[in-house]
Amino acid sequence: MNVIWHAQAEEALIDAAVYIQNHFGKRFREKFVGSVRQTEHALRLNPYLGKLEPLLMNRVREYRSIVVGSLNKIIYYVDRDVIYIADFWDVRREPNALAEQTNLFKK
């Protein structure tokens, strides 16, 4: 399956990677990005691997989430043969604010 990252998700991933590099170094950033890519690969093989995201249950699309490391979630949906990465959440943030932060989830 193809994987397409929405701009918001890409920006959140880049922000997380920059933060990790600035605070923990390049090696930790590379490990973090590698774990994101491994998770992306696992989703290609099994697009329904992630659980239904409870904060987004009342949306038209069926959003799923999968934890990367212990502090981030990939939020995605599947449409035909494409996996769309809708957002990349830091799970330490307030959950309801994350669910309401974008119009993408209202479609």
FIBA-86554 format. One line per field, with one value per residue: residue number from 1; x, y, z of N, C-alpha, C in turn. Coordinates in Angstrom, 1 decimal. Layout:
# FIBA-86554
nr <- NUM,...
n.u <- X,...
n.v <- Y,...
n.w <- Z,...
ca.u <- X,...
ca.v <- Y,...
ca.w <- Z,...
c.u <- X,...
c.v <- Y,...
c.w <- Z,...
This chain:
# FIBA-86554
nr <- 1,2,3,4,5,6,7,8,9,10,11,12,13,14,15,16,17,18,19,20,21,22,23,24,25,26,27,28,29,30,31,32,33,34,35,36,37,38,39,40,41,42,43,44,45,46,47,48,49,50,51,52,53,54,55,56,57,58,59,60,61,62,63,64,65,66,67,68,69,70,71,72,73,74,75,76,77,78,79,80,81,82,83,84,85,86,87,88,89,90,91,92,93,94,95,96,97,98,99,100,101,102,103,104,105,106,107
n.u <- 0.8,0.3,1.7,0.7,1.6,0.0,0.4,0.4,1.0,3.5,4.9,4.6,6.1,8.7,9.1,9.2,11.5,13.5,13.4,14.2,16.8,18.0,17.9,18.9,20.6,22.1,22.2,20.1,18.0,18.1,17.5,14.9,13.6,14.0,12.4,9.9,9.8,9.9,7.5,5.8,6.4,5.4,2.7,2.2,2.2,0.2,-2.5,-4.5,-3.4,-3.2,-5.1,-8.6,-9.0,-10.0,-10.6,-11.4,-13.7,-16.3,-16.1,-16.4,-14.6,-12.8,-10.6,-7.4,-4.9,-1.4,1.1,4.3,7.4,7.3,6.1,4.7,2.1,1.0,-1.5,-4.0,-5.8,-7.4,-7.9,-9.2,-6.5,-4.6,-2.8,-3.4,-1.6,-2.7,-2.0,0.5,1.0,2.1,1.9,1.9,0.6,-2.6,-5.3,-7.9,-7.6,-5.8,-7.4,-9.2,-7.7,-7.4,-9.0,-9.0,-9.8,-12.5,-13.7
n.v <- -1.2,2.3,5.1,8.2,11.2,13.8,17.3,18.6,16.4,15.8,18.1,18.0,15.7,16.5,18.6,17.2,15.6,17.6,18.7,16.5,16.1,18.5,18.4,15.9,14.9,13.9,11.1,10.0,11.3,10.0,7.4,7.7,8.6,6.4,4.5,5.5,5.2,2.4,1.7,2.9,1.1,-1.3,-0.6,-0.5,-3.2,-4.2,-2.5,-2.2,-2.4,-0.5,0.7,1.7,5.1,6.5,9.2,10.2,9.0,10.0,11.0,11.2,9.7,6.6,6.8,5.6,4.7,4.4,3.8,5.2,4.6,5.7,8.1,9.2,9.3,7.9,9.1,7.9,7.1,4.8,4.6,3.0,1.8,3.2,4.6,7.2,9.4,11.3,12.9,13.5,12.9,14.2,12.4,13.5,15.9,17.6,15.6,16.1,18.6,18.0,16.4,18.2,20.1,20.4,20.9,18.8,16.4,16.7,16.2
n.w <- 0.0,-0.6,1.2,2.3,3.6,5.3,5.2,7.8,9.5,8.6,9.3,12.1,12.7,11.8,13.5,16.0,15.5,15.2,17.8,19.3,18.3,19.0,21.8,22.6,20.7,17.5,17.1,18.6,17.3,14.8,15.5,16.4,14.1,12.5,13.9,13.4,10.6,10.5,11.7,9.8,7.7,8.8,8.8,6.1,5.4,7.0,7.2,9.1,11.6,13.6,16.5,16.7,17.0,19.9,20.5,18.1,17.3,16.5,14.0,10.4,8.9,9.5,11.9,12.9,15.2,16.1,18.3,18.5,19.6,22.9,23.2,21.1,18.6,15.6,13.6,11.5,8.5,6.3,2.9,0.3,-1.4,-0.1,2.6,4.7,6.5,8.9,11.1,13.6,16.8,19.9,22.8,25.3,25.3,25.8,25.3,24.2,23.0,21.0,19.4,18.4,17.0,14.2,11.0,9.4,10.6,10.7,8.3
ca.u <- 0.0,1.0,1.5,0.8,1.6,-0.6,1.4,0.4,1.7,4.9,5.4,4.7,7.2,9.9,9.3,9.6,12.8,14.4,13.5,15.1,18.2,18.5,18.0,19.5,21.7,21.8,22.0,18.7,17.1,18.1,16.8,13.5,13.1,14.0,11.3,8.8,9.8,9.6,6.1,5.2,6.5,4.4,1.3,2.0,2.0,-1.0,-3.0,-5.4,-2.6,-3.5,-6.4,-9.5,-8.7,-11.3,-10.9,-11.9,-14.8,-17.4,-15.8,-16.9,-13.6,-12.4,-9.2,-6.7,-3.6,-0.4,2.1,5.7,8.2,6.3,5.5,4.1,1.1,0.6,-3.0,-4.1,-7.0,-7.2,-8.9,-8.9,-5.2,-3.7,-2.8,-3.1,-1.1,-3.4,-1.3,1.6,0.7,2.8,0.8,1.9,-0.3,-4.0,-5.9,-9.1,-7.1,-5.2,-8.5,-9.9,-6.7,-7.4,-10.2,-8.8,-10.6,-13.9,-14.1
ca.v <- 0.0,3.6,5.9,9.6,12.1,15.1,18.4,18.8,15.3,15.9,19.2,17.6,14.8,17.3,19.4,16.3,15.2,18.7,18.8,15.4,16.4,19.7,18.1,14.6,14.6,13.3,9.6,9.8,11.7,9.0,6.3,8.1,8.6,5.0,3.8,6.0,4.5,1.0,1.7,3.1,-0.1,-2.2,-0.3,-0.9,-4.6,-4.5,-1.2,-2.1,-2.7,0.4,0.6,2.8,6.2,6.8,10.6,10.6,8.1,10.6,11.6,10.5,8.7,5.7,7.1,4.7,5.3,3.5,4.4,5.1,4.9,5.8,9.5,9.8,8.5,8.2,9.1,7.7,6.4,4.0,4.8,2.1,1.2,4.3,4.9,8.6,9.8,12.6,13.7,12.9,13.5,14.0,12.0,14.2,17.0,17.4,14.8,16.7,19.7,17.3,15.9,19.4,21.0,20.6,20.6,17.5,15.4,17.0,15.7
ca.w <- 0.0,-0.5,2.4,2.1,4.9,5.2,5.6,9.2,10.1,8.3,10.1,13.5,12.7,11.7,14.8,17.0,15.2,15.5,19.2,19.8,18.0,19.8,23.2,22.8,19.8,16.2,17.1,19.1,16.3,13.8,16.1,16.4,12.7,12.1,14.5,12.6,9.3,10.8,12.0,8.5,6.9,9.4,8.4,4.7,5.4,7.7,7.4,10.2,12.7,14.7,17.0,16.4,17.9,20.6,20.5,16.8,16.9,16.0,12.7,9.2,8.6,10.6,12.2,13.7,15.8,16.5,19.1,18.0,20.8,24.0,23.4,19.9,17.9,14.2,13.4,10.1,8.0,5.1,1.8,-0.8,-1.3,0.4,4.0,4.8,7.8,9.1,12.1,14.4,18.1,21.1,23.7,26.5,25.2,26.2,24.2,23.5,22.2,19.8,18.5,17.8,16.5,12.8,10.3,8.7,11.3,10.6,7.0
c.u <- 0.9,0.7,1.7,0.7,1.0,0.4,1.5,1.1,3.2,5.6,5.6,5.9,8.5,10.2,9.8,11.1,13.8,14.5,14.4,16.5,18.8,18.8,18.8,20.5,21.2,21.5,20.6,17.7,17.0,17.4,15.3,12.9,13.0,12.8,10.0,8.7,9.5,8.1,5.3,5.2,5.5,3.0,1.1,1.7,0.6,-1.7,-4.0,-4.7,-3.0,-4.9,-7.3,-9.2,-9.9,-11.6,-11.5,-13.0,-16.0,-17.2,-16.3,-15.9,-13.3,-10.9,-8.7,-5.5,-2.7,0.7,3.5,6.6,7.2,5.6,4.8,3.1,1.0,-0.9,-3.2,-5.5,-6.6,-8.3,-8.5,-7.5,-4.2,-3.9,-2.5,-2.8,-1.7,-2.6,-0.3,1.5,1.8,1.8,0.9,1.0,-1.7,-4.7,-7.0,-8.6,-6.5,-6.3,-9.2,-9.0,-6.8,-8.8,-10.1,-9.6,-12.1,-14.5,-14.6
c.v <- 1.2,4.3,7.4,10.4,13.4,16.1,18.6,17.7,15.4,17.0,18.8,16.6,15.5,18.0,18.4,15.8,16.3,18.8,17.7,15.6,17.5,19.3,16.8,14.2,13.9,11.8,9.3,10.2,10.6,7.7,6.5,8.0,7.2,4.2,4.3,5.3,3.0,0.8,1.9,1.8,-1.2,-1.9,-0.6,-2.4,-5.0,-3.1,-1.1,-2.5,-1.8,0.3,1.8,3.9,6.7,8.3,11.1,9.7,8.7,11.3,10.7,9.4,7.8,6.0,6.0,5.3,4.1,4.3,4.2,5.5,4.8,7.1,10.0,8.8,8.9,8.1,8.9,7.1,5.7,4.3,4.0,1.5,2.2,4.5,6.4,8.9,11.2,13.5,12.9,13.6,13.2,13.6,12.7,15.5,16.6,16.8,15.5,17.9,19.1,16.9,17.1,20.3,21.3,20.3,19.3,16.4,15.6,16.5,14.3
c.w <- 0.0,0.8,2.0,3.4,4.5,5.7,7.1,9.9,9.8,9.1,11.6,13.6,12.7,13.0,15.9,16.8,15.5,17.1,19.8,19.5,18.8,21.3,23.5,21.8,18.5,16.3,17.6,18.1,15.2,14.3,16.1,15.0,12.2,12.7,13.8,11.3,9.5,11.0,10.6,7.7,7.5,8.9,6.9,4.6,6.0,8.1,8.6,11.5,13.9,15.2,16.6,17.4,18.6,20.6,19.2,16.3,16.2,14.7,11.6,8.9,9.8,10.9,13.1,14.2,16.2,17.2,18.6,19.2,22.0,24.1,22.2,19.3,16.5,14.1,11.9,9.8,6.7,4.1,0.6,-0.6,-0.8,1.9,4.1,6.3,8.0,10.1,12.9,15.8,19.1,22.2,25.0,26.5,25.6,25.1,23.5,22.6,20.9,18.9,17.8,17.1,14.9,12.1,9.5,9.3,11.2,9.3,7.0
